[in-house]
Amino acid sequence: MIDYKPGKQAWYEENEPREGKAVDQIWIGDVAGSEVPTCSLTETIGDIRRRTGGWDTCVVVDSKGVVLGLLRKKELDADPKATAEQVMRPGPKTFRPNVTLEELLKSMRDHEIQTNSLVTTAEGRLLGAISRADAEATLAHEAAETRTDS
Amino acid sequence: MSIQVFSVSEVKKLLDQGAQLVDVLSEGEFEHDHLPGAINIPLKRLDATTAARLDRDRPVIVYCNDFG
């Protein structure tokens, strides 16, 4: 017998699939976009800006994809010769993929977060990001579909 | 009976090799969510009779909610 000691929460925190009634819930790991730009600690703001184009967010990660910091518009507008490490916001708030979209949206509303929220595994590996606008739109769409079905 | 502790990736590998997955949480918790392919044998009802559902020739992976 094998004791899977970390349990199902650890499984879900890796964004692995689930069965049961919870399939009908939207978990943020289901909808987070993985296209959010990333950079290393040593990349310069100028290079990052050229590479990421119109994005106003870039996630600073290590070689394993673990989130170290975040660059928002203010940091991306900084001295182009500065490195990501010099200007990043270290240790940004992250969410696990098994948080429901409703829970995420409540947190974003409570903390007046208007931009992207980062979704990571329990070890901090970046899975994707979800914007406040996308979260609101997805939940509104889901509510409209539920009303149509009933 | 030997008990080993495994990670997510190791569990996935064992499942690919035909291991059985047993959720020992309550029926209600199991109905809400569980790992794909798991069967439910609540810990309080785990005995020789309920365990008879399991194939004795294949590894059995048991899980609950988390470390707690």
Backbone of each chain as ProteinMPNN parsed JSONL, in Angstrom:
{"seq_chain_A": "MIDYKPGKQAWYEENEPREGKAVDQIWIGDVAGSEVPTCSLTETIGDIRRRTGGWDTCVVVDSKGVVLGLLRKKELDADPKATAEQVMRPGPKTFRPNVTLEELLKSMRDHEIQTNSLVTTAEGRLLGAISRADAEATLAHEAAETRTDS", "coords_chain_A": {"N_chain_A": [[0.841, -1.197, 0.0], [0.46, 2.219, -0.814], [0.996, 5.271, 0.631], [-0.314, 8.188, -0.216], [0.686, 10.782, 0.922], [0.74, 13.689, 0.686], [-1.821, 14.178, -0.249], [-5.108, 15.033, -1.67], [-5.26, 17.792, -1.979], [-2.673, 18.669, -2.577], [-2.408, 17.498, -5.041], [-4.328, 18.89, -6.547], [-3.204, 21.389, -6.326], [-1.151, 21.24, -8.069], [-2.398, 21.651, -10.359], [-3.66, 19.473, -11.441], [-6.132, 17.205, -12.875], [-9.638, 16.79, -11.806], [-12.433, 14.926, -10.487], [-15.998, 14.621, -9.987], [-18.561, 16.635, -8.318], [-17.316, 19.075, -8.239], [-16.279, 19.558, -10.696], [-18.06, 21.102, -12.025], [-17.617, 23.563, -10.996], [-15.773, 26.624, -11.523], [-12.427, 26.59, -11.417], [-9.516, 28.499, -10.826], [-7.239, 27.565, -12.058], [-8.275, 26.37, -14.279], [-8.841, 28.379, -16.021], [-6.816, 30.265, -16.14], [-4.57, 32.194, -18.046], [-1.779, 31.068, -19.855], [-0.033, 32.545, -21.269], [1.207, 34.75, -20.242], [3.924, 37.051, -20.094], [7.32, 36.224, -19.19], [10.422, 36.748, -17.411], [13.967, 36.728, -16.66], [15.939, 37.29, -13.656], [18.157, 38.778, -14.408], [17.707, 40.031, -16.807], [17.44, 42.99, -18.773], [15.366, 45.922, -18.354], [14.897, 47.292, -20.716], [15.287, 45.301, -22.701], [13.303, 43.513, -21.937], [11.011, 45.055, -22.32], [11.074, 45.421, -25.106], [10.66, 42.805, -25.896], [8.197, 42.03, -24.825], [6.257, 43.657, -25.791], [3.02, 44.951, -25.943], [2.262, 44.243, -23.371], [1.473, 44.916, -19.931], [2.5, 43.693, -17.808], [5.018, 41.627, -16.436], [6.374, 38.592, -15.41], [8.812, 37.769, -13.1], [10.932, 35.08, -13.075], [12.619, 32.08, -11.862], [15.022, 29.596, -13.089], [13.461, 27.35, -12.996], [10.955, 28.209, -13.323], [9.795, 29.287, -11.109], [8.117, 31.793, -9.325], [9.579, 34.902, -8.684], [9.354, 37.623, -8.62], [7.569, 40.603, -9.692], [6.865, 42.618, -12.501], [5.238, 45.524, -13.106], [3.421, 48.093, -14.943], [4.65, 50.455, -14.047], [7.243, 49.614, -13.281], [8.088, 48.571, -15.697], [8.353, 50.849, -17.099], [10.634, 51.878, -16.145], [14.194, 52.772, -15.867], [15.755, 51.716, -18.795], [18.157, 50.363, -18.679], [18.268, 49.16, -16.262], [18.143, 46.127, -14.317], [15.772, 43.41, -14.123], [15.734, 42.418, -11.537], [16.55, 44.623, -10.042], [14.42, 46.399, -10.065], [12.039, 45.055, -9.631], [8.898, 44.051, -8.075], [9.215, 42.292, -5.287], [8.293, 38.896, -4.38], [5.387, 38.62, -5.115], [1.783, 38.527, -4.555], [0.224, 35.408, -4.836], [-1.948, 32.874, -6.223], [-3.398, 29.64, -5.677], [-4.113, 26.999, -8.053], [-6.501, 25.648, -7.46], [-8.247, 27.362, -6.297], [-11.469, 28.779, -6.344], [-13.013, 30.588, -9.056], [-14.794, 32.474, -8.151], [-13.911, 32.9, -5.515], [-11.404, 33.998, -6.025], [-12.132, 36.339, -7.348], [-13.512, 37.674, -5.36], [-11.418, 38.171, -3.582], [-9.871, 39.826, -5.204], [-11.582, 41.979, -5.503], [-11.887, 42.769, -2.807], [-9.282, 43.575, -2.211], [-8.911, 45.496, -4.02], [-7.691, 44.884, -6.491], [-6.856, 45.43, -9.742], [-5.514, 44.466, -11.863], [-3.521, 41.796, -13.273], [-3.748, 38.603, -11.639], [-1.587, 36.217, -10.246], [-1.196, 32.742, -10.866], [-0.03, 29.964, -9.268], [1.765, 26.866, -8.554], [1.932, 25.069, -5.4], [4.605, 25.152, -4.797], [5.357, 27.438, -5.98], [5.703, 27.601, -8.729], [5.056, 29.101, -11.788], [1.863, 29.05, -13.262], [0.104, 30.516, -14.726], [-1.775, 33.515, -15.517], [-4.465, 35.632, -14.498], [-6.672, 38.13, -15.429], [-8.415, 40.838, -13.789], [-10.536, 41.781, -15.32], [-11.0, 39.622, -17.089], [-11.683, 37.663, -15.231], [-14.045, 38.717, -14.123], [-15.613, 38.787, -16.458], [-15.73, 36.083, -17.226], [-17.058, 34.925, -15.063], [-19.494, 36.3, -15.165], [-20.435, 35.417, -17.625], [-20.728, 32.71, -17.072], [-22.717, 32.84, -15.11], [-24.829, 33.82, -16.641], [-25.219, 31.687, -18.402], [-26.021, 29.724, -16.616], [-28.462, 30.788, -15.8], [-29.863, 30.595, -18.198], [-29.978, 27.841, -18.54], [-31.633, 27.052, -16.444]], "CA_chain_A": [[0.0, 0.0, 0.0], [1.219, 3.458, -0.923], [0.301, 6.384, 1.277], [-0.081, 9.452, -0.916], [0.587, 11.653, 2.096], [0.355, 15.084, 0.411], [-3.269, 14.214, -0.382], [-5.698, 15.575, -2.906], [-4.996, 19.232, -2.133], [-1.39, 18.809, -3.284], [-2.694, 17.101, -6.424], [-5.011, 20.017, -7.194], [-2.282, 22.541, -6.361], [-0.303, 21.059, -9.257], [-3.323, 21.855, -11.482], [-4.034, 18.177, -12.009], [-7.594, 17.164, -13.021], [-10.503, 16.339, -10.717], [-13.748, 14.406, -10.848], [-17.006, 14.911, -8.971], [-19.373, 17.842, -8.531], [-16.436, 20.249, -8.372], [-16.002, 19.78, -12.124], [-18.969, 22.176, -12.452], [-17.09, 24.857, -10.517], [-14.619, 27.116, -12.278], [-11.223, 26.815, -10.62], [-8.729, 29.449, -11.623], [-6.304, 26.803, -12.884], [-8.968, 26.016, -15.528], [-9.022, 29.538, -16.913], [-5.657, 31.17, -16.152], [-3.843, 32.198, -19.32], [-0.36, 30.745, -19.649], [0.791, 33.335, -22.196], [1.784, 35.916, -19.563], [5.374, 37.061, -20.309], [8.218, 36.02, -18.048], [11.808, 37.145, -17.643], [14.876, 36.315, -15.585], [16.384, 38.381, -12.776], [19.253, 39.565, -14.988], [17.317, 40.678, -18.063], [17.232, 44.434, -18.573], [14.01, 46.422, -18.616], [14.822, 47.614, -22.144], [15.101, 44.047, -23.446], [11.983, 42.949, -21.586], [9.989, 45.886, -22.969], [11.084, 45.104, -26.542], [10.184, 41.433, -26.1], [6.832, 41.779, -24.362], [5.326, 44.497, -26.546], [1.951, 45.708, -25.292], [1.914, 43.763, -22.022], [1.833, 45.798, -18.827], [2.911, 42.8, -16.719], [5.99, 40.584, -16.746], [6.653, 37.865, -14.174], [10.224, 37.403, -12.962], [10.967, 33.686, -12.611], [13.942, 31.442, -11.899], [15.164, 28.634, -14.199], [12.413, 26.325, -12.886], [9.648, 28.848, -13.484], [9.27, 29.717, -9.808], [7.935, 33.246, -9.311], [10.451, 35.642, -7.767], [8.906, 39.011, -8.54], [6.611, 41.045, -10.7], [7.058, 43.937, -13.095], [4.015, 46.111, -13.65], [3.704, 49.181, -15.877], [5.598, 51.408, -13.449], [8.587, 49.034, -13.351], [8.441, 48.415, -17.113], [8.68, 52.196, -17.586], [11.85, 52.314, -15.428], [15.436, 52.883, -16.652], [15.906, 50.505, -19.621], [19.399, 49.641, -18.37], [18.115, 48.464, -14.977], [17.745, 44.718, -14.447], [14.482, 43.073, -13.499], [15.955, 42.258, -10.096], [16.712, 45.925, -9.389], [13.179, 47.203, -9.98], [10.823, 44.236, -9.481], [8.192, 43.939, -6.793], [9.535, 40.909, -4.889], [7.286, 38.088, -3.669], [4.006, 39.059, -5.325], [0.703, 37.646, -4.08], [-0.132, 34.39, -5.826], [-3.091, 32.039, -5.878], [-3.274, 28.253, -6.118], [-5.066, 26.745, -9.141], [-7.766, 25.085, -7.0], [-9.115, 28.428, -5.772], [-12.544, 28.992, -7.318], [-12.993, 31.912, -9.674], [-15.554, 33.354, -7.249], [-13.028, 33.255, -4.39], [-10.374, 34.9, -6.544], [-12.739, 37.635, -7.647], [-13.794, 38.32, -4.069], [-10.144, 38.678, -3.075], [-9.457, 40.96, -6.057], [-12.457, 43.116, -5.155], [-11.57, 43.2, -1.439], [-7.969, 44.221, -2.191], [-8.925, 46.467, -5.125], [-6.726, 44.482, -7.518], [-7.474, 45.651, -11.058], [-4.672, 43.892, -12.92], [-3.417, 40.329, -13.303], [-3.375, 37.81, -10.476], [-0.74, 35.103, -10.678], [-1.587, 31.412, -10.411], [1.171, 29.126, -9.144], [1.693, 25.652, -7.741], [2.301, 25.327, -4.009], [6.051, 25.436, -4.766], [5.585, 28.757, -6.572], [5.914, 27.538, -10.18], [4.016, 29.874, -12.48], [0.962, 28.32, -14.163], [-0.526, 31.488, -15.615], [-2.299, 34.721, -14.873], [-5.844, 35.951, -14.868], [-6.923, 39.554, -15.173], [-9.683, 41.138, -13.131], [-11.565, 41.889, -16.362], [-11.321, 38.274, -17.556], [-12.359, 36.964, -14.141], [-15.412, 39.267, -14.067], [-16.337, 38.397, -17.674], [-15.963, 34.63, -17.192], [-18.082, 34.64, -14.058], [-20.761, 36.841, -15.681], [-20.848, 34.503, -18.698], [-21.163, 31.483, -16.404], [-24.003, 33.132, -14.458], [-25.833, 33.95, -17.703], [-25.492, 30.33, -18.897], [-26.776, 29.027, -15.571], [-29.842, 31.303, -15.859], [-30.469, 30.055, -19.423], [-30.214, 26.415, -18.333], [-32.657, 26.775, -15.428]], "C_chain_A": [[0.88, 1.253, 0.0], [0.404, 4.586, -0.311], [0.656, 7.663, 0.533], [-0.325, 10.573, 0.098], [0.204, 13.107, 1.76], [-1.144, 15.245, 0.158], [-3.775, 14.944, -1.608], [-5.438, 17.06, -3.071], [-3.689, 19.469, -2.897], [-1.548, 18.466, -4.76], [-3.324, 18.281, -7.174], [-4.084, 21.242, -7.301], [-1.255, 22.433, -7.488], [-1.136, 21.245, -10.528], [-3.64, 20.555, -12.197], [-5.563, 18.071, -12.013], [-8.328, 16.586, -11.816], [-11.751, 15.706, -11.314], [-14.696, 14.744, -9.716], [-17.736, 16.209, -9.283], [-18.517, 19.081, -8.768], [-16.027, 20.519, -9.816], [-16.878, 20.934, -12.636], [-18.52, 23.548, -11.954], [-15.966, 25.31, -11.459], [-13.493, 27.347, -11.281], [-10.283, 27.659, -11.475], [-7.651, 28.755, -12.465], [-6.918, 26.413, -14.228], [-8.925, 27.168, -16.526], [-7.818, 30.491, -16.973], [-4.914, 31.06, -17.483], [-2.356, 31.983, -19.089], [0.561, 31.605, -20.518], [1.431, 34.562, -21.539], [3.31, 35.902, -19.719], [6.167, 36.862, -19.021], [9.619, 36.513, -18.416], [12.652, 36.644, -16.483], [15.278, 37.539, -14.771], [17.356, 39.326, -13.479], [18.886, 40.293, -16.278], [17.063, 42.169, -17.805], [15.807, 44.826, -18.953], [13.838, 46.747, -20.108], [14.549, 46.375, -22.98], [13.711, 43.453, -23.186], [10.884, 43.714, -22.32], [9.905, 45.568, -24.465], [10.427, 43.74, -26.799], [8.699, 41.271, -25.788], [5.801, 42.706, -24.997], [4.309, 45.219, -25.682], [1.603, 45.264, -23.88], [2.301, 44.793, -20.96], [2.225, 44.986, -17.592], [3.992, 41.862, -17.24], [6.374, 39.921, -15.419], [8.127, 37.45, -14.171], [10.287, 36.004, -12.343], [12.409, 33.171, -12.605], [13.957, 30.379, -13.012], [14.105, 27.535, -14.153], [11.016, 26.915, -13.019], [9.018, 29.288, -12.174], [9.247, 31.248, -9.754], [8.818, 33.894, -8.244], [9.948, 37.068, -7.576], [8.001, 39.359, -9.696], [6.997, 42.432, -11.198], [5.706, 44.405, -13.621], [4.429, 47.318, -14.481], [4.783, 50.132, -15.337], [7.04, 50.899, -13.577], [9.044, 48.886, -14.809], [8.756, 49.762, -17.764], [9.972, 52.718, -16.943], [13.031, 52.411, -16.402], [15.656, 51.605, -17.466], [17.17, 49.711, -19.334], [19.303, 48.869, -17.038], [17.74, 47.006, -15.226], [16.4, 44.51, -13.763], [14.64, 43.003, -11.98], [15.99, 43.607, -9.369], [15.382, 46.654, -9.187], [11.925, 46.39, -9.657], [10.181, 44.393, -8.109], [8.412, 42.498, -6.336], [8.345, 40.226, -4.213], [5.861, 38.535, -3.877], [2.987, 38.045, -4.795], [0.349, 36.664, -5.204], [-1.299, 33.562, -5.304], [-2.855, 30.622, -6.391], [-4.358, 27.968, -7.166], [-6.411, 26.192, -8.693], [-8.621, 26.086, -6.227], [-10.231, 28.626, -6.801], [-12.461, 30.421, -7.863], [-13.73, 32.923, -8.791], [-14.681, 33.833, -6.088], [-11.961, 34.248, -4.841], [-10.947, 36.302, -6.744], [-13.061, 38.394, -6.364], [-12.52, 38.935, -3.505], [-9.693, 39.898, -3.879], [-10.297, 42.203, -5.729], [-12.076, 43.676, -3.781], [-10.259, 43.986, -1.387], [-7.789, 45.223, -3.327], [-7.826, 46.171, -6.15], [-7.412, 44.598, -8.877], [-6.737, 44.886, -12.16], [-4.628, 42.362, -12.834], [-3.109, 39.731, -11.929], [-2.627, 36.581, -10.969], [-1.215, 33.795, -10.062], [-0.338, 30.537, -10.411], [0.859, 27.828, -8.414], [2.091, 26.029, -6.312], [3.787, 25.668, -3.882], [6.377, 26.772, -5.436], [5.828, 28.755, -8.066], [4.734, 28.188, -10.89], [3.192, 28.987, -13.42], [0.312, 29.273, -15.154], [-0.993, 32.7, -14.83], [-3.729, 34.933, -15.322], [-6.115, 37.401, -14.487], [-8.264, 39.721, -14.468], [-10.811, 41.173, -14.163], [-11.98, 40.507, -16.86], [-12.081, 37.488, -16.491], [-13.82, 37.414, -14.052], [-16.223, 38.745, -15.257], [-16.672, 36.906, -17.657], [-17.082, 34.28, -16.223], [-19.455, 35.14, -14.522], [-21.32, 35.922, -16.762], [-21.424, 33.215, -18.095], [-22.533, 31.687, -15.764], [-25.114, 33.22, -15.498], [-26.215, 32.571, -18.237], [-26.32, 29.533, -17.9], [-28.239, 29.465, -15.603], [-30.575, 30.721, -17.069], [-30.845, 28.592, -19.241], [-31.39, 26.15, -17.405], [-34.031, 27.244, -15.858]], "O_chain_A": [[1.887, 1.335, 0.703], [-0.742, 4.821, -0.697], [1.777, 8.162, 0.632], [-1.378, 11.21, 0.122], [-0.59, 13.702, 2.488], [-1.682, 16.338, 0.333], [-3.01, 15.405, -2.455], [-5.398, 17.549, -4.2], [-3.608, 20.353, -3.75], [-0.904, 19.066, -5.62], [-2.91, 18.624, -8.282], [-4.177, 22.023, -8.248], [-0.576, 23.405, -7.82], [-0.646, 21.025, -11.635], [-3.862, 20.536, -13.407], [-6.227, 18.766, -11.244], [-7.726, 15.978, -10.931], [-12.08, 15.916, -12.482], [-14.268, 15.107, -8.621], [-17.563, 16.803, -10.347], [-18.953, 20.025, -9.427], [-15.492, 21.584, -10.126], [-16.493, 21.652, -13.559], [-18.994, 24.575, -12.441], [-15.303, 24.494, -12.099], [-13.599, 28.203, -10.403], [-10.265, 27.54, -12.7], [-7.205, 29.303, -13.472], [-6.202, 26.157, -15.195], [-8.968, 26.949, -17.737], [-7.811, 31.424, -17.776], [-4.665, 29.961, -17.977], [-1.747, 32.63, -18.237], [1.779, 31.424, -20.511], [2.123, 35.33, -22.208], [3.937, 34.864, -19.505], [5.755, 37.267, -17.934], [9.945, 36.671, -19.593], [12.131, 36.197, -15.461], [14.994, 38.675, -15.149], [17.384, 40.523, -13.193], [19.676, 41.089, -16.785], [16.541, 42.553, -16.758], [15.143, 44.164, -19.751], [12.778, 46.51, -20.687], [13.689, 46.387, -23.861], [13.044, 42.962, -24.097], [9.955, 43.122, -22.869], [8.814, 45.458, -25.024], [9.728, 43.554, -27.796], [8.018, 40.462, -26.418], [4.602, 42.554, -24.763], [4.67, 45.998, -24.8], [0.726, 45.858, -23.252], [3.33, 45.459, -21.076], [2.277, 45.511, -16.48], [3.894, 41.358, -18.359], [6.662, 40.6, -14.433], [8.616, 36.853, -15.13], [9.774, 35.767, -11.249], [13.293, 33.739, -13.246], [13.006, 30.281, -13.787], [13.871, 26.859, -15.156], [10.017, 26.216, -12.85], [7.835, 29.625, -12.135], [10.229, 31.908, -10.093], [8.812, 33.499, -7.078], [10.097, 37.648, -6.5], [7.707, 38.532, -10.559], [7.399, 43.3, -10.423], [5.106, 43.758, -14.479], [5.616, 47.552, -14.707], [5.689, 50.552, -16.057], [7.943, 51.655, -13.935], [10.224, 49.05, -15.12], [9.35, 49.816, -18.841], [10.36, 53.864, -17.169], [12.886, 52.164, -17.599], [15.736, 50.52, -16.89], [17.265, 48.536, -19.689], [20.154, 48.032, -16.735], [17.096, 46.687, -16.226], [15.959, 45.318, -12.945], [13.78, 43.474, -11.235], [15.527, 43.725, -8.234], [15.236, 47.435, -8.247], [10.86, 46.965, -9.432], [10.814, 44.801, -7.136], [7.857, 41.574, -6.931], [7.514, 40.869, -3.572], [5.168, 38.811, -2.898], [3.296, 36.868, -4.613], [0.199, 37.05, -6.363], [-1.594, 33.553, -4.109], [-2.196, 30.424, -7.411], [-5.402, 28.62, -7.169], [-7.378, 26.25, -9.454], [-9.599, 25.708, -5.581], [-9.965, 28.638, -8.003], [-11.921, 31.325, -7.225], [-13.332, 34.084, -8.7], [-14.702, 35.009, -5.723], [-11.653, 35.21, -4.138], [-10.34, 37.305, -6.367], [-12.898, 39.612, -6.296], [-12.525, 40.064, -3.015], [-9.199, 40.876, -3.318], [-9.787, 43.322, -5.687], [-11.955, 44.888, -3.605], [-10.13, 44.942, -0.621], [-6.694, 45.728, -3.572], [-7.128, 47.072, -6.614], [-8.423, 43.943, -9.13], [-7.271, 44.684, -13.251], [-5.579, 41.725, -12.381], [-2.317, 40.277, -11.162], [-2.99, 35.982, -11.981], [-1.589, 33.744, -8.89], [0.328, 30.392, -11.436], [-0.167, 27.703, -7.745], [2.526, 27.149, -6.048], [4.184, 26.388, -2.966], [7.534, 27.19, -5.459], [6.131, 29.804, -8.634], [3.574, 27.87, -10.628], [3.74, 28.271, -14.258], [0.005, 28.892, -16.283], [-0.659, 32.885, -13.66], [-4.143, 34.472, -16.385], [-5.824, 37.835, -13.373], [-9.134, 38.853, -14.544], [-11.903, 40.662, -13.917], [-13.169, 40.241, -17.036], [-13.008, 36.74, -16.804], [-14.722, 36.586, -13.921], [-17.366, 38.317, -15.1], [-17.777, 36.513, -18.031], [-17.941, 33.45, -16.519], [-20.466, 34.475, -14.295], [-22.525, 35.676, -16.816], [-22.452, 32.703, -18.539], [-23.405, 30.823, -15.859], [-26.224, 32.743, -15.259], [-27.389, 32.307, -18.496], [-27.203, 28.765, -18.281], [-29.145, 28.645, -15.456], [-31.758, 30.392, -16.986], [-31.888, 28.146, -19.718], [-32.076, 25.138, -17.551], [-34.999, 27.083, -15.116]]}, "seq_chain_B": "MSIQVFSVSEVKKLLDQGAQLVDVLSEGEFEHDHLPGAINIPLKRLDATTAARLDRDRPVIVYCNDFG", "coords_chain_B": {"N_chain_B": [[2.772, -5.39, 5.641], [4.057, -2.875, 3.583], [4.514, 0.651, 3.818], [4.824, 3.419, 1.768], [5.806, 6.799, 1.044], [4.707, 9.016, -1.421], [5.195, 11.391, -4.16], [3.332, 13.832, -6.192], [4.097, 13.502, -8.925], [5.19, 10.959, -8.853], [2.994, 9.464, -8.111], [1.387, 9.795, -10.381], [2.889, 8.408, -12.239], [2.741, 5.814, -11.208], [-0.002, 5.371, -11.468], [-0.263, 5.334, -14.21], [0.932, 2.947, -14.6], [-0.935, 1.203, -13.741], [-1.809, 1.267, -11.098], [-4.118, 1.331, -8.28], [-6.415, 3.71, -7.005], [-7.37, 4.972, -3.938], [-9.705, 6.802, -2.205], [-10.051, 7.892, 0.998], [-11.754, 9.555, 2.272], [-14.92, 10.997, 3.427], [-18.159, 10.011, 2.043], [-19.572, 12.239, 1.12], [-17.569, 14.182, 0.753], [-16.099, 12.886, -1.169], [-17.944, 12.785, -3.267], [-18.064, 15.464, -3.884], [-15.475, 16.195, -4.819], [-12.752, 14.44, -6.259], [-9.775, 12.544, -6.995], [-9.101, 11.673, -10.397], [-10.508, 8.594, -11.382], [-10.445, 7.447, -8.892], [-11.564, 5.272, -6.221], [-14.015, 5.167, -3.622], [-13.488, 4.488, -0.309], [-14.443, 5.083, 2.656], [-12.526, 5.925, 5.511], [-13.535, 5.083, 8.005], [-14.972, 2.92, 7.302], [-13.274, 1.141, 6.318], [-12.342, -2.052, 5.916], [-11.816, -5.63, 5.828], [-13.92, -6.484, 4.225], [-14.837, -4.205, 2.73], [-12.485, -3.61, 1.482], [-12.271, -5.651, -0.244], [-13.016, -5.011, -2.758], [-10.787, -4.245, -4.045], [-8.098, -4.962, -6.284], [-5.883, -7.388, -5.567], [-3.496, -7.804, -6.778], [-2.509, -5.508, -7.818], [-0.821, -2.38, -7.219], [-1.877, -0.279, -4.481], [-2.922, 2.956, -3.965], [-3.399, 5.158, -1.407], [-5.241, 7.963, -0.322], [-5.941, 11.021, 1.501], [-7.195, 14.172, 2.538], [-5.066, 16.149, 2.991], [-1.753, 16.734, 4.336], [-2.509, 17.201, 6.939]], "CA_chain_B": [[2.447, -4.417, 4.602], [4.96, -1.726, 3.63], [3.881, 1.919, 3.438], [5.787, 4.378, 1.243], [5.224, 8.119, 0.795], [5.007, 9.394, -2.794], [4.855, 12.738, -4.618], [2.344, 13.884, -7.271], [4.614, 12.909, -10.17], [5.349, 9.521, -8.65], [1.647, 8.885, -8.125], [0.949, 9.747, -11.778], [3.629, 7.326, -12.902], [2.181, 4.549, -10.735], [-1.341, 5.216, -12.055], [-0.038, 4.927, -15.607], [1.353, 1.537, -14.578], [-2.064, 0.364, -13.331], [-2.114, 1.301, -9.664], [-5.489, 1.694, -7.905], [-6.432, 4.906, -6.173], [-8.449, 4.889, -2.952], [-9.996, 8.02, -1.447], [-10.598, 7.414, 2.275], [-12.593, 10.606, 2.856], [-16.342, 10.641, 3.522], [-18.869, 9.948, 0.754], [-19.901, 13.599, 0.682], [-16.346, 14.814, 0.24], [-15.748, 12.197, -2.408], [-18.874, 13.224, -4.316], [-17.726, 16.839, -4.283], [-14.291, 16.143, -5.686], [-11.771, 13.388, -5.997], [-8.807, 12.358, -8.073], [-9.689, 10.866, -11.465], [-10.387, 7.141, -11.308], [-10.382, 6.953, -7.507], [-12.766, 4.693, -5.627], [-14.191, 5.702, -2.266], [-13.699, 3.611, 0.842], [-14.216, 5.952, 3.822], [-11.63, 5.306, 6.504], [-14.303, 4.425, 9.074], [-15.571, 1.675, 6.794], [-12.207, 0.364, 5.684], [-12.088, -3.35, 6.544], [-11.569, -6.689, 4.837], [-15.058, -6.577, 3.307], [-14.831, -3.088, 1.775], [-11.23, -3.67, 0.719], [-12.35, -6.768, -1.194], [-13.183, -4.418, -4.095], [-9.476, -3.947, -4.631], [-7.339, -6.029, -6.929], [-4.723, -7.64, -4.699], [-2.273, -7.917, -7.577], [-2.069, -4.186, -8.285], [-0.531, -1.468, -6.107], [-2.995, 0.534, -3.998], [-2.508, 4.27, -3.464], [-4.437, 5.679, -0.519], [-5.04, 9.382, -0.01], [-7.024, 11.788, 2.149], [-7.231, 15.562, 2.081], [-3.713, 16.693, 2.923], [-0.875, 16.238, 5.406], [-3.181, 17.332, 8.239]], "C_chain_B": [[3.39, -3.215, 4.705], [4.223, -0.469, 3.173], [4.965, 2.885, 2.989], [5.071, 5.705, 0.988], [5.676, 8.586, -0.587], [4.581, 10.826, -3.096], [3.808, 12.663, -5.732], [2.864, 13.178, -8.528], [4.802, 11.399, -10.032], [3.994, 8.81, -8.674], [1.149, 8.746, -9.564], [1.615, 8.592, -12.52], [3.045, 5.964, -12.502], [0.789, 4.292, -11.322], [-1.234, 4.761, -13.505], [0.325, 3.441, -15.684], [0.259, 0.618, -14.02], [-2.391, 0.355, -11.856], [-3.571, 1.727, -9.432], [-5.437, 2.84, -6.901], [-7.629, 4.835, -5.222], [-8.537, 6.183, -2.156], [-10.66, 7.575, -0.154], [-11.419, 8.488, 2.992], [-14.058, 10.168, 2.861], [-16.981, 10.625, 2.13], [-19.164, 11.34, 0.211], [-18.699, 14.32, 0.089], [-15.938, 14.2, -1.089], [-16.649, 12.66, -3.549], [-18.53, 14.628, -4.79], [-16.524, 16.854, -5.218], [-13.384, 15.0, -5.271], [-10.843, 13.271, -7.192], [-9.403, 11.426, -9.131], [-9.419, 9.369, -11.28], [-10.375, 6.569, -9.904], [-11.673, 6.223, -7.142], [-12.812, 5.15, -4.176], [-14.405, 4.573, -1.26], [-13.401, 4.468, 2.073], [-13.442, 5.215, 4.92], [-12.392, 4.527, 7.575], [-14.892, 3.093, 8.623], [-14.531, 0.771, 6.144], [-11.95, -0.917, 6.484], [-11.919, -4.394, 5.442], [-12.691, -6.754, 3.8], [-15.008, -5.46, 2.265], [-13.568, -3.127, 0.906], [-11.239, -4.802, -0.309], [-12.56, -6.271, -2.621], [-11.848, -4.254, -4.811], [-8.823, -5.181, -5.228], [-6.046, -6.212, -6.141], [-3.407, -7.685, -5.464], [-1.755, -6.575, -8.079], [-1.805, -3.282, -7.085], [-1.762, -0.63, -5.738], [-2.435, 1.846, -3.435], [-3.669, 4.842, -2.652], [-4.177, 7.157, -0.264], [-6.222, 9.929, 0.781], [-6.888, 13.227, 1.688], [-5.837, 16.169, 1.903], [-2.905, 16.139, 4.093], [-1.57, 16.217, 6.766], [-3.918, 16.065, 8.582]], "O_chain_B": [[3.515, -2.607, 5.768], [3.407, -0.519, 2.253], [5.915, 3.147, 3.727], [3.865, 5.725, 0.744], [6.866, 8.562, -0.899], [3.738, 11.403, -2.408], [3.437, 11.574, -6.168], [2.163, 12.359, -9.123], [4.595, 10.653, -10.988], [3.87, 7.701, -9.192], [0.567, 7.726, -9.933], [0.985, 7.897, -13.318], [2.877, 5.079, -13.34], [0.438, 3.154, -11.634], [-2.004, 3.92, -13.968], [0.067, 2.771, -16.683], [0.476, -0.58, -13.843], [-3.173, -0.481, -11.403], [-4.177, 2.393, -10.272], [-4.536, 2.922, -6.067], [-8.766, 4.658, -5.66], [-7.572, 6.604, -1.518], [-11.719, 6.948, -0.19], [-11.739, 8.349, 4.172], [-14.393, 9.095, 2.357], [-16.421, 11.153, 1.169], [-19.031, 11.598, -0.986], [-18.801, 14.981, -0.944], [-15.495, 14.891, -2.006], [-16.18, 12.899, -4.662], [-18.688, 14.944, -5.969], [-16.568, 17.463, -6.287], [-13.273, 14.653, -4.095], [-11.099, 13.83, -8.258], [-10.131, 10.492, -8.794], [-8.287, 8.939, -11.057], [-10.303, 5.353, -9.727], [-12.739, 6.518, -7.683], [-11.786, 5.477, -3.579], [-15.367, 3.811, -1.348], [-12.249, 4.572, 2.493], [-13.687, 4.042, 5.203], [-11.962, 3.456, 8.002], [-15.262, 2.251, 9.441], [-14.864, -0.228, 5.507], [-11.408, -0.872, 7.589], [-11.885, -4.058, 4.258], [-12.441, -7.046, 2.63], [-15.121, -5.718, 1.066], [-13.59, -2.725, -0.257], [-10.336, -4.905, -1.139], [-12.319, -7.003, -3.581], [-11.797, -4.141, -6.035], [-8.984, -6.295, -4.73], [-5.22, -5.303, -6.062], [-2.333, -7.612, -4.869], [-0.689, -6.507, -8.692], [-2.474, -3.394, -6.057], [-2.586, -0.317, -6.597], [-1.584, 1.84, -2.545], [-4.782, 4.989, -3.158], [-3.04, 7.563, -0.019], [-7.33, 9.395, 0.744], [-6.499, 13.471, 0.546], [-5.477, 16.636, 0.822], [-3.326, 15.191, 4.756], [-1.292, 15.375, 7.62], [-4.545, 15.982, 9.638]]}, "name": "protein", "num_of_chains": 2, "seq": "MIDYKPGKQAWYEENEPREGKAVDQIWIGDVAGSEVPTCSLTETIGDIRRRTGGWDTCVVVDSKGVVLGLLRKKELDADPKATAEQVMRPGPKTFRPNVTLEELLKSMRDHEIQTNSLVTTAEGRLLGAISRADAEATLAHEAAETRTDSMSIQVFSVSEVKKLLDQGAQLVDVLSEGEFEHDHLPGAINIPLKRLDATTAARLDRDRPVIVYCNDFG"}
